[in-house]
Amino acid sequence: MLLSDLQAKDIINLLDGKKIGTIIDAEIGDDGKVKELTVQKKRFIFFSGGTIGIKWSNIDKIGKDVILVNVES
């Protein structure tokens, strides 16, 4: 799977069912594995929601259209 494939998916938090945002970057470790995804939080009308780092271990499921994660908001 390509990073661009992941960037097309919405990130949904399983703890509250809300959309967090979309992936804008990924951190790769020295071992070549993804360590963390940088997610652009959902934007409000004129304001950016900022970014959040989601560790790869917090990903529960990668589906066709969404990525389900377990993170405290």
C-alpha positions in Angstrom: 0.0 0.0 0.0 1.3 3.5 -0.9 1.2 6.5 1.4 -1.0 8.2 -1.2 -3.5 5.3 -0.7 -3.6 6.0 3.0 -3.9 9.8 2.5 -7.2 9.3 0.7 -8.8 7.6 3.7 -10.6 9.4 6.6 -9.2 8.7 10.1 -12.0 7.7 12.6 -11.5 7.4 16.3 -13.2 4.2 17.7 -13.5 5.7 21.1 -16.0 8.4 20.1 -16.8 7.6 16.5 -15.7 11.0 15.3 -13.6 11.8 12.2 -10.2 13.0 13.3 -8.9 14.1 9.9 -6.7 12.9 7.1 -3.1 11.8 6.9 -0.6 14.4 5.7 2.7 12.6 6.5 4.3 9.5 8.0 7.4 8.9 10.2 9.5 5.9 9.1 11.9 4.3 11.6 15.5 3.2 10.9 14.1 -0.3 10.4 11.9 0.9 7.5 8.6 0.5 9.4 6.0 3.2 9.8 6.2 4.5 13.4 3.7 7.3 13.3 1.2 9.0 11.0 0.8 12.8 11.1 -2.9 13.7 10.7 -4.4 17.1 9.8 -7.3 17.5 12.2 -10.7 18.2 10.7 -10.8 21.9 9.7 -13.4 24.4 10.8 -14.6 27.0 8.4 -11.5 29.3 8.4 -9.4 27.6 11.1 -7.0 24.7 10.8 -7.5 22.1 13.5 -3.8 21.6 13.8 -2.1 18.2 13.6 -1.9 15.1 15.7 0.5 12.2 15.7 -1.0 8.7 15.7 1.3 5.8 16.5 1.1 2.9 14.2 0.3 0.7 17.2 -2.9 2.7 17.7 -4.3 1.7 14.4 -7.1 -0.9 14.8 -8.1 -1.5 11.2 -7.4 -0.2 7.7 -10.5 -0.4 5.6 -11.4 0.5 2.0 -12.5 4.0 2.9 -11.4 4.7 6.5 -8.7 3.9 9.0 -10.0 3.1 12.5 -7.8 4.2 15.4 -7.9 4.1 19.2 -6.7 7.5 20.6 -7.6 9.8 23.4 -8.7 13.1 22.0 
